[in-house]
């Protein structure tokens, strides 16, 4: 059965001085979720949001909150984000297993992985589900799909940019991954990075139905028009 398009607003591009206002604007425009990019400055070259901000956002909306853990050792922080109010917790495949020498050090980006440590990843996905939260696994552009863990997660997020900053250009190499997921996976299929009026149709046609948008949404004069465009 074809799934309806859901738009997830990434608050990384919101006005943090007026966060409650922007949350209410997004709700009124028709977003389905809020995406919260949690970066540690090690897994990605940026430092952003911790559980305290997730807890603050939780007070202002009843919509699902997605905590995207772009952090090293995500398993150590799953419970903290769950307690803060996240409904969906994303963990990066690149945190599980030995990385190639090109991105092994903390200041070498983007992170990729050739061989996923499947038992370790499954352990954290099960940890998320035991806390009655939805478990998502995320794949960076340079990392191939690990199909062996799909039965252990509720959704998959395909990155169409190298994570770390909003406003990057869409990388079309994400599309084959979406097409493969459309064939074999029945959970949520999400995409994040460079999603706009031109790239959203490509992502949806390939198989995505959860569109995560940051700067394109929050820079628009009319948020509702953006949501309607994506849903069409």
Secondary structure as the mmCIF struct_conf table of DSSP 4:
data_model
#
loop_
_struct_conf.conf_type_id
_struct_conf.id
_struct_conf.beg_label_comp_id
_struct_conf.beg_label_asym_id
_struct_conf.beg_label_seq_id
_struct_conf.end_label_comp_id
_struct_conf.end_label_asym_id
_struct_conf.end_label_seq_id
HELX_LH_PP_P HELX_LH_PP_P1 UNK A 2 UNK A 5
STRN STRN1 UNK A 6 UNK A 10
HELX_RH_3T_P HELX_RH_3T_P1 UNK A 11 UNK A 13
BEND BEND1 UNK A 14 UNK A 14
HELX_RH_3T_P HELX_RH_3T_P2 UNK A 16 UNK A 18
HELX_RH_AL_P HELX_RH_AL_P1 UNK A 19 UNK A 29
TURN_TY1_P TURN_TY1_P1 UNK A 30 UNK A 30
STRN STRN2 UNK A 33 UNK A 39
STRN STRN3 UNK A 40 UNK A 40
BEND BEND2 UNK A 41 UNK A 45
STRN STRN4 UNK A 47 UNK A 47
HELX_RH_AL_P HELX_RH_AL_P2 UNK A 51 UNK A 58
TURN_TY1_P TURN_TY1_P2 UNK A 59 UNK A 60
BEND BEND3 UNK A 63 UNK A 63
STRN STRN5 UNK A 64 UNK A 70
BEND BEND4 UNK A 71 UNK A 71
TURN_TY1_P TURN_TY1_P3 UNK A 72 UNK A 73
HELX_RH_3T_P HELX_RH_3T_P3 UNK A 74 UNK A 76
TURN_TY1_P TURN_TY1_P4 UNK A 77 UNK A 77
HELX_RH_AL_P HELX_RH_AL_P3 UNK A 78 UNK A 84
TURN_TY1_P TURN_TY1_P5 UNK A 85 UNK A 85
BEND BEND5 UNK A 87 UNK A 87
STRN STRN6 UNK A 88 UNK A 92
HELX_RH_3T_P HELX_RH_3T_P4 UNK A 93 UNK A 95
BEND BEND6 UNK A 96 UNK A 97
HELX_LH_PP_P HELX_LH_PP_P2 UNK A 98 UNK A 100
HELX_RH_3T_P HELX_RH_3T_P5 UNK A 101 UNK A 103
BEND BEND7 UNK A 105 UNK A 105
TURN_TY1_P TURN_TY1_P6 UNK A 106 UNK A 107
BEND BEND8 UNK A 110 UNK A 110
BEND BEND9 UNK A 114 UNK A 115
HELX_RH_AL_P HELX_RH_AL_P4 UNK A 118 UNK A 130
TURN_TY1_P TURN_TY1_P7 UNK A 131 UNK A 132
STRN STRN7 UNK A 134 UNK A 139
TURN_TY1_P TURN_TY1_P8 UNK A 141 UNK A 142
BEND BEND10 UNK A 143 UNK A 143
HELX_RH_3T_P HELX_RH_3T_P6 UNK A 147 UNK A 152
BEND BEND11 UNK A 154 UNK A 154
STRN STRN8 UNK A 155 UNK A 159
BEND BEND12 UNK A 160 UNK A 161
BEND BEND13 UNK A 163 UNK A 164
BEND BEND14 UNK A 166 UNK A 167
HELX_LH_PP_P HELX_LH_PP_P3 UNK A 168 UNK A 170
HELX_RH_3T_P HELX_RH_3T_P7 UNK A 172 UNK A 174
HELX_RH_AL_P HELX_RH_AL_P5 UNK A 175 UNK A 184
BEND BEND15 UNK A 187 UNK A 187
STRN STRN9 UNK A 188 UNK A 192
BEND BEND16 UNK A 193 UNK A 194
BEND BEND17 UNK A 196 UNK A 196
TURN_TY1_P TURN_TY1_P9 UNK A 197 UNK A 199
HELX_RH_AL_P HELX_RH_AL_P6 UNK A 200 UNK A 206
TURN_TY1_P TURN_TY1_P10 UNK A 207 UNK A 207
STRN STRN10 UNK A 210 UNK A 213
BEND BEND18 UNK A 214 UNK A 214
HELX_RH_AL_P HELX_RH_AL_P7 UNK A 215 UNK A 218
TURN_TY1_P TURN_TY1_P11 UNK A 219 UNK A 219
BEND BEND19 UNK A 221 UNK A 221
HELX_RH_AL_P HELX_RH_AL_P8 UNK A 223 UNK A 231
#
